[in-house]
Amino acid sequence: MARTPKPPPLTTPRRVIRTAEQAPTREERKAQKKLRNRFAPRLGWGGAFGGRVPVEDTGTVYTGPSTQAGGIYPFLLGSGLPPRGVPIGRDVLTGELVCIDPSGWTGKLTTNPGVWVMSQPGAGKSALVKRMCLVYSAYGHMVCVPGDVKGEYSQLIGELGGSVVRIGDGIGRINPLDSGPLKGHVGSLPADRRQALLDVLNGRRLETLVALLSTKHGLGRPADEIERSALDTAVHVASAAQPAGSDPVVSDVVKVLRAAPEELRAKLAADGERYQDLTRSVIAGLDNLIGGPLRGLFDGPTTTPLDINAPAVSVDISALRARGNDVVSAGMIATWAYAYSSIDSARSIGLMDRKLVLPMDEMWRALRSGPGLVDAMDAISRLNRTTDDVTIYVTHSLLDVEALPTEMDRAKARGLMDRCDTWVIGASSEEELGRVTGKRSLTEQERMMIGSWSSATSTGLDIDPTVHEDEDGVLPVEEEGARHPGRGKYLIKVGTRPGIAAALELTVTEQRLYRTDTNQRRATTTGSGSR
């Protein structure tokens, strides 16, 4: 009987045998377990209270505008501003660097390089503005202070290597009809371009005279249509009678009006006593501009021309404060017209191509001086987007705008605010913040923060050495420890973005340069040191 073969043996898995050198030690296993327990697995840790979930949540995607999507997570802070431009200080909430750059923001964050700065007196508005002037000067901008009422920019302009023109008793005078840089260059231009520039220049001369006549030392009212027509013709006749390279002065215009040339009588369609009746008031107004309280200011050629090649320029009219507010107002109109007309004329013939920084401090005084300065501000604010000039309007309250005499002037002043995309708001009262909210939306938290800066119980940061200034520009010497609680703190509002609260930090050099009090500035220069 045949034997049945045995089935082949079943194969078993191959066993891997580790040597003692390859086997992990107990310490290695503990370390691996500890490493695994350091990070939760994708669905969470298992076990009691481990939080393990059976299904992974893929999350929910929401789309919508920022005004609606912001409500999904309401604990929001304003996103930081780009770290370019003028460094202001640290964000009071996050500690990050805060910069302001109206020139660089145009076309990106804003549509206009205008800046509106407002706060209570003594909160450090001037220090912020001077910081912007100082840094922008390093960037190549030309700092132009068209009418420095308190003389507080003179030292800064001087140390920048700039030119300071002083107007006042025995110091110097300014010719409202001065052609500035065009003097000596018009004759070299082609005939058609030369005539076009002369027409523009005479138009500026007319507007300057009309603005000066609107002050209390002129006519005390705006010139009517007939008076403007007479002035226009008289300015052209007086300009044409001057030799090449010379400018007419106000007395030359008065002589033309009194001489009554045929061209002027034909323009007014009047003769004899009728002509005298039409021109009597405007002649008396011009006589007032070159005599009486204004004697020595506008009655001759400009003493010191404005140097447009300097890195910075300033027209210091602080000497006029002793003559009263009406004289200061007339001086501001003349110097603003002269300074900006000189720069604009230089640009028109290619003598200058730099951007400007125009700090318009003491705006409350400028607005109350009459419609002349309001019109000048309005014209500048409409052109600064094209020229990229940084115009800084500094005031205490929005009520300064409402102090203008006519609704037309108030509308122009409101337009200045509307064309400023960047607002810097310092310590202000609750009532003032209510007015601001009508122009720029402020959240409840922003209003509470700004309001706390104006509270006497707030803790101030010892960072800004400027002193208190009242509504009339009086600058008393500040006693040690008597300081504004919100000094150096500002909320920067760019368009409709949430505000960024920053605290200004001054260097030792800035503490010396930015003092607004004459007595303290004099003590500093004599070795008393900065406080």
PEBEL-V724617 format. One record per residue. RES is the residue in one small letter. D_FIRST is the distance of its C-alpha to the first C-alpha in whole Angstrom. Layout:
[[RES;D_FIRST] [RES;D_FIRST]]
//
This chain:
[[m;0] [a;4] [r;6] [t;9] [p;12] [k;15] [p;18] [p;21] [p;24] [l;27] [t;30] [t;33] [p;37] [r;38] [r;40] [v;44] [i;45] [r;49] [t;51] [a;53] [e;56] [q;55] [a;54] [p;58] [t;60] [r;61] [e;65] [e;63] [r;61] [k;65] [a;67] [q;64] [k;64] [k;68] [l;68] [r;66] [n;68] [r;72] [f;71] [a;70] [p;67] [r;68] [l;68] [g;69] [w;68] [g;66] [g;67] [a;70] [f;73] [g;71] [g;72] [r;69] [v;69] [p;66] [v;68] [e;70] [d;73] [t;74] [g;78] [t;81] [v;83] [y;86] [t;89] [g;93] [p;96] [s;97] [t;99] [q;96] [a;93] [g;95] [g;95] [i;92] [y;92] [p;96] [f;96] [l;97] [l;99] [g;101] [s;99] [g;101] [l;103] [p;102] [p;103] [r;106] [g;109] [v;112] [p;110] [i;111] [g;110] [r;107] [d;105] [v;106] [l;103] [t;100] [g;102] [e;101] [l;104] [v;106] [c;108] [i;110] [d;111] [p;113] [s;113] [g;109] [w;108] [t;110] [g;108] [k;105] [l;106] [t;109] [t;112] [n;115] [p;116] [g;118] [v;118] [w;120] [v;120] [m;122] [s;122] [q;125] [p;127] [g;126] [a;122] [g;122] [k;122] [s;124] [a;122] [l;119] [v;121] [k;122] [r;118] [m;118] [c;121] [l;120] [v;116] [y;117] [s;120] [a;117] [y;115] [g;118] [h;120] [m;123] [v;125] [c;128] [v;130] [p;132] [g;134] [d;134] [v;136] [k;135] [g;135] [e;132] [y;130] [s;132] [q;131] [l;127] [i;129] [g;131] [e;128] [l;126] [g;128] [g;130] [s;133] [v;135] [v;138] [r;140] [i;143] [g;146] [d;149] [g;150] [i;147] [g;146] [r;146] [i;144] [n;145] [p;143] [l;144] [d;143] [s;140] [g;138] [p;136] [l;138] [k;141] [g;141] [h;138] [v;139] [g;142] [s;139] [l;137] [p;137] [a;140] [d;138] [r;136] [r;139] [q;140] [a;137] [l;137] [l;140] [d;140] [v;137] [l;139] [n;142] [g;140] [r;138] [r;142] [l;143] [e;140] [t;141] [l;145] [v;144] [a;141] [l;144] [l;147] [s;145] [t;145] [k;148] [h;150] [g;150] [l;150] [g;148] [r;146] [p;144] [a;147] [d;147] [e;147] [i;150] [e;150] [r;147] [s;148] [a;151] [l;149] [d;147] [t;150] [a;151] [v;148] [h;148] [v;152] [a;152] [s;149] [a;150] [a;153] [q;151] [p;151] [a;148] [g;146] [s;148] [d;147] [p;149] [v;150] [v;151] [s;154] [d;154] [v;153] [v;156] [k;158] [v;157] [l;157] [r;160] [a;161] [a;160] [p;159] [e;160] [e;156] [l;155] [r;158] [a;157] [k;153] [l;155] [a;157] [a;160] [d;163] [g;166] [e;166] [r;163] [y;161] [q;162] [d;161] [l;157] [t;157] [r;159] [s;156] [v;153] [i;156] [a;157] [g;153] [l;152] [d;155] [n;154] [l;151] [i;153] [g;155] [g;156] [p;153] [l;151] [r;153] [g;152] [l;148] [f;148] [d;152] [g;151] [p;148] [t;145] [t;146] [t;142] [p;140] [l;136] [d;134] [i;131] [n;129] [a;129] [p;126] [a;127] [v;130] [s;132] [v;136] [d;137] [i;139] [s;140] [a;143] [l;144] [r;143] [a;146] [r;148] [g;146] [n;143] [d;145] [v;145] [v;142] [s;141] [a;143] [g;142] [m;138] [i;139] [a;140] [t;138] [w;135] [a;136] [y;137] [a;134] [y;132] [s;134] [s;134] [i;130] [d;130] [s;133] [a;131] [r;128] [s;129] [i;131] [g;128] [l;129] [m;126] [d;123] [r;121] [k;120] [l;122] [v;122] [l;125] [p;125] [m;127] [d;128] [e;131] [m;130] [w;132] [r;135] [a;134] [l;134] [r;137] [s;139] [g;139] [p;137] [g;138] [l;135] [v;133] [d;133] [a;132] [m;129] [d;128] [a;128] [i;126] [s;123] [r;123] [l;123] [n;121] [r;117] [t;119] [t;120] [d;117] [d;120] [v;119] [t;122] [i;122] [y;124] [v;125] [t;126] [h;126] [s;126] [l;125] [l;129] [d;130] [v;129] [e;131] [a;134] [l;135] [p;138] [t;137] [e;134] [m;133] [d;133] [r;131] [a;129] [k;129] [a;128] [r;125] [g;124] [l;124] [m;121] [d;119] [r;119] [c;117] [d;114] [t;113] [w;115] [v;115] [i;117] [g;118] [a;119] [s;121] [s;122] [e;120] [e;123] [e;122] [l;119] [g;119] [r;121] [v;119] [t;116] [g;118] [k;117] [r;114] [s;111] [l;111] [t;108] [e;109] [q;108] [e;109] [r;113] [m;112] [m;111] [i;114] [g;117] [s;115] [w;117] [s;120] [s;120] [a;122] [t;120] [s;117] [t;116] [g;117] [l;116] [d;118] [i;117] [d;120] [p;124] [t;126] [v;129] [h;130] [e;132] [d;133] [e;134] [d;137] [g;135] [v;137] [l;135] [p;136] [v;135] [e;132] [e;132] [e;129] [g;126] [a;128] [r;125] [h;123] [p;120] [g;118] [r;120] [g;117] [k;115] [y;114] [l;112] [i;111] [k;110] [v;109] [g;109] [t;107] [r;105] [p;105] [g;107] [i;106] [a;108] [a;109] [a;112] [l;114] [e;114] [l;117] [t;117] [v;120] [t;122] [e;121] [q;123] [r;126] [l;126] [y;125] [r;128] [t;130] [d;133] [t;136] [n;137] [q;133] [r;133] [r;136] [a;135] [t;132] [t;133] [t;136] [g;133] [s;132] [g;129] [s;126] [r;126]]
//
